Amino acid sequence: MKNYLILAMILIAGMTAYPQATKTARETKTEKGSAKKEAAQHQKVTRSESRSNSEKKVKSTNPERTRTVNPPTSVERSKSTTTRPETTRSRVETKSTNRTQATRDANETTRRNQEQSRVKTNIDQRNQSGNAQRRQQTTVTRPQNKSGSGTVSPRTIGESRVSGQGDVKVNSSSASRVYREGKGTLTRDDGTVIRHQNDEVFASRKYNLNYDNYESLRRSDEFQRDYRDYDNWYQCRYIRVNNHYHNRYIPISFEVRRSRYYFRQPHHYDLIWTPLLFHRFMFYYPTQRNWDMEFGSQIETISAYDAQNYAGTVRRVYGKVDEVYYSPEDENYILYIGAPFPYQDISIVVPKNIARNVSMNPKWYFQNEYVWVIGLINMWEGKPEIIVRDEDQIRKY
């Protein structure tokens, strides 16, 4: 019992002593803070008094200096006050210059676009007018051999499709050195020069075309070697057989596909049948002897639906690849345009070496893509086809 009384007395004594201790600590803190404030105020007063005394001394000793020194201080203050408006003005000026520059750039771009559209419309109008004139009558003047009098007598070949006399076949031996591109030009009756884009399409120079005429080219060793290789390859081609078990395609009639599923047209090229291009196609198809093409005539661009009507001629055919088939027997890639085999509109035969030059994975590269091919249209197993002999003949668009 005594122990409890002692503990209670100790607690009561501690509780009475704690508030007194905290109160004294607070008073000491306030006293210290007031002392610091008084010291700071005293320092400020002393500094201000010392400054005022120094100024009075300067004024009393040099009154003229005070006159000269005071204005610069005001100027400096004015400068310090005017720096901000100048910066804002410069910012406004830069913003205005940027806006004017942007408007100028926009005007320049609109003007350039307008000029380009005008040039395109003019070119389209010229092409349309030129095509119309060619359809009406296109003639090519070529001089014959000199006569006995020493004069050159020109010979003209007109387009007989308009007159209805039948197609005019090119006399290939008359394609002499004078009418090769760069040394001579092909002209119409009105004197205009026939322009073309043959060099842009056929950019590669893998064939030697420097021959005088058709006969000298056929007698060359290079042509005879290509002739034997092409003939052996063409005679040993593999004929694909239709397997109805694996073919799940539901055929759609030709008339329905032609009316509903039309092909997107590619970019236009002015391709003209010239002697240099004729010699190139002789290397492409060395077994072909009957060329129903006229020098100076334009190579038409047709859809794959119309290819069967132009068998035996050189045309630029476009369409969409529906199936890519690889034949391991003869190592050829066959592109079926319009529909899968055997319902295709035209088939494009690309040998393995040429297909690998175009892409390392030809199936992935050509599948479901739009392509155009320029070449000789032949009939194979009742369907039109074009054999590609060069990478320049086929493009994806």
Stockholm file with secondary structure:
# STOCKHOLM 1.0

chainA/1-397         MKNYLILAMILIAGMTAYPQATKTARETKTEKGSAKKEAAQHQKVTRSESRSNSEKKVKSTNPERTRTVNPPTSVERSKSTTTRPETTRSRVETKSTNRTQATRDANETTRRNQEQSRVKTNIDQRNQSGNAQRRQQTTVTRPQNKSGSGTVSPRTIGESRVSGQGDVKVNSSSASRVYREGKGTLTRDDGTVIRHQNDEVFASRKYNLNYDNYESLRRSDEFQRDYRDYDNWYQCRYIRVNNHYHNRYIPISFEVRRSRYYFRQPHHYDLIWTPLLFHRFMFYYPTQRNWDMEFGSQIETISAYDAQNYAGTVRRVYGKVDEVYYSPEDENYILYIGAPFPYQDISIVVPKNIARNVSMNPKWYFQNEYVWVIGLINMWEGKPEIIVRDEDQIRKY
#=GR chainA/1-397 SS CHHHHHHHHHHHHHHHHHHHHHHHHHHHHHHHHHHHHHHHHHHHHHHHHHHHHHHHHHHHHCHHHHHHHHHHHHHHHHHHHHHHHHHHHHHHHHHHHHHHHHHHHHHHHHHHHHHHHHHHHHHHHHHHHHHHHHHHCCCEEEECCCCTTSCCCEEEECCHHHHTSCCCCCCGGGCCGGGSBTTBCCBCTTSCBCCCCHHHHCCCCCSCCCCSSHHHHHHSHHHHHHHHHHHHHHHTCCCCCCCTTTCCCCCCCHHHHHHHSCCCCCCCCCCBCCHHHHHHHHHHSTTCCCCCCCTTCBCCEEEGGGGGGGTTSEEEEEEEEEEEEEETTTTEEEEEESSSTTSCSEEEEEEHHHHHHHCSCHHHHHTTCEEEEEEEEEEETTEEEEECCSGGGEEEC
#=GC SS_cons         CHHHHHHHHHHHHHHHHHHHHHHHHHHHHHHHHHHHHHHHHHHHHHHHHHHHHHHHHHHHHCHHHHHHHHHHHHHHHHHHHHHHHHHHHHHHHHHHHHHHHHHHHHHHHHHHHHHHHHHHHHHHHHHHHHHHHHHHCCCEEEECCCCTTSCCCEEEECCHHHHTSCCCCCCGGGCCGGGSBTTBCCBCTTSCBCCCCHHHHCCCCCSCCCCSSHHHHHHSHHHHHHHHHHHHHHHTCCCCCCCTTTCCCCCCCHHHHHHHSCCCCCCCCCCBCCHHHHHHHHHHSTTCCCCCCCTTCBCCEEEGGGGGGGTTSEEEEEEEEEEEEEETTTTEEEEEESSSTTSCSEEEEEEHHHHHHHCSCHHHHHTTCEEEEEEEEEEETTEEEEECCSGGGEEEC
//
